[in-house]
């Protein structure tokens, strides 16, 4: 199956700054979370994928088409919600969204019909005839989402859609994104530095930091550490337990509240034997869920990788 998004040793430089460095990844269709702090290279990656800027080296494709050569064809099937406001403040909400529909190739009558539909979906039905200059921050975010959806794109790319929203506005936006994530035959990329937003909306995750790929995989893989990681919580001498594991050729990862290790060839039995030797009591042994924040911090310390860790 052709990947929805694919990069091949992709790099992009701006003068002396490496915004993207040797990124190779293939992501299937679905709800994709593009995670990283500000300056990680997320927006640069999105612009390369849409064919708006060329790579310095390597390549990128969307829908199986080369982004450098077929950018226009790709953009015709993409709805883009930018982080920054690119609105026309003297236009009404309905006028602006219909105008963006026309820009996307819709006939005038269809563009207005679709504009009414997406503004109702985003909660702006009663405000659609007001000037955008009169909109609140939350309303401006919703009209940006509406213009990204007006032409019913195959892929919707949302750059920091909850930026600047208060708690109620953020909850409302995430509710809309969960609906979009469940649409059959449609995909979404949610680009954000708010890791909790991705946990609540997406089923796949791609992590960047300082222009480098940290990890890629499903949300379930990310949160559990994969099938081969065991989490141990002890009552007793953790240092002695770690030493006992080391004598068995096992190098664990010691956290504040638990010990994590790759599943050894002998399975859980080896872990119990090490605990007994150390005089420690195992309170929990099994796969352990973790937050995106915990995973991200661990991956930053470990360095770049090409798969979920």
Secondary structure, 3 states (H helix, E strand, C coil): CCCCEEEEEEEEEECCEEEEEEEEEEECCCEEEEECCCCCCHHHHHHHHCCCCCCCEEEEEECCEECCCCHHHHHCCEEEECCCCCCCCCCEHHHHHHHHHHHCCCCHHHHHHHHHHHHHHCCCHHHCCCEHHHCCHHHHHHHHHHHHHCCCCCEEEEECCCCCCCHHHHHHHHHHHHHHHCCCCCEEEEEECCHHHHHHHCCEEEEEECCEEEEEEEHHHHHHCCCCEEEEEEECCHHHHHHHHHHCCCCCEECCCCEEEECCCCCHHHHHHHHHHHCCEEEEEECCCCCHHHHHHHHHHHCCCCCCC
